[in-house]
Amino acid sequence: MEGRVGNKDYKIAVVGSRLLAIGSKLAGISASYNVSEPEEVESTLRTLLQREDVGIIIIAQTLAKKIRDRKLTYAIENSLMPLVIEVADFNEPQNETDQLRRMILRAVGIDINKMANK
């Protein structure tokens, strides 16, 4: 699956469990990676962050929590291109509000939780 920004096409990449990788391939995403070990997760993400043809990286929350490299974590949290989105893997509870809050914070620099509490 690809998207177009301006005159350039970008791919979507998925990093997750076997089920998430298979599901994404069935949905048309060819760049799907089935990884589980922290070293595999970090290596795969480093590679994807460097690719100029990847616009969005979707990663399972359980795998994102396995990242130990602080520089990589910082790069992921602050990357706008490619945009890194954490999603719940199969059999994982979803927390859409927190994910949406983090995406808005990254995109516009405003924390909606702090705005709501004023």
N, C-alpha and C positions, 0 to 999 in steps of 0.2 A: 504494500500500500504506500502511496506517495502523495505528497501535497505540493502545491506550488506557492512560492512566495516571490512576487515580482516575476522575473523571467527564469527562475531557478527551481528545479524540482528537488524536494527533500524526501527522504525515507523516514519511516517510523521504525524504531527498533524496540524489541521487547526482551527484557531480561527477567527470567522467572523460573518457576518450577516446570517440570515436564508438562503438566496439564496446561499451564498458562502459555508455554511455548507452542504446544500443539494447537490450542484454541486460537492463538493469534495467527498461526499459519493458515488455519481454516478460514480465518477472517480476511486473508489476503496479505498479511504482513510477512514478508519473506525473511526479514532480518530478526529472527527469533532465536534466543539463546537460552538453553536449559543449563543452568548452573546452580550449584548449591554450596560449595566451599567458599569461605571468605576470599581466598586468593584468586579463585576463578571469577568471583563477582567483581573484585577490584580490577583485575586484568581486563575483563570484558568492558567494564565501564571506561577505563582509560582509553582503550582502543576506540570505543564509540564516540567519546568526547572529542577525539582528534579527527574523526572522519568529517569531511566537508559535505558529504551527501546525506548526513543524518540530521533531521530537524527536530525530532522528538524521540526521547528515550523513555519508555515506560518500564518501571522496575517494581517488582513485588516488594511490599513494605518489609516483609520478613528478611529479604535479602539486603535491602538498604540498611537495616539495623546491624548487619554483619560487617559493614565497612569499618575498618579500624584506622585507615590512613586519614589523618586529619586534613591534609592538603587536598585529597580526593573528595572528602566530605564537603570542604569549603567550595571546591570547584563545582560540585553537583548543586549545592544550595544556591550558588550565585550565577549559574549558567542560564543565559537566556536563549542561546543558540549553540547547541541544541537545548531545548527545554526538557528538563528531567521531571517526570511525573511519577509519584509513588501511587500504586494501586494495591488494593487488597488482593491477595492471591486466593485461589480456591480454598474453601474451608477456613477463611480468615474473616474476622468481623470487619465491617467497613466503617470508616470514620470520614465521611465526605466533607463535613463541616471543617474539620481541621485541615484537610487537603486543600479545600477551596481557600481557606484563610491564608495558608502558606503561599498559594499561587498568586493571590491578590497582593500580598505583601511583596513578593518578588517582582511582580509586574508594575505596580504603581507606588510601592514604598509605604503603604498605609496598612496598619494592622487593624482589621475590622473588629476584633475583640476589644481593643483599647478604645476605639471610637464608640462602640455600643455602651461601654461602661461610663462614658462621660455624661 
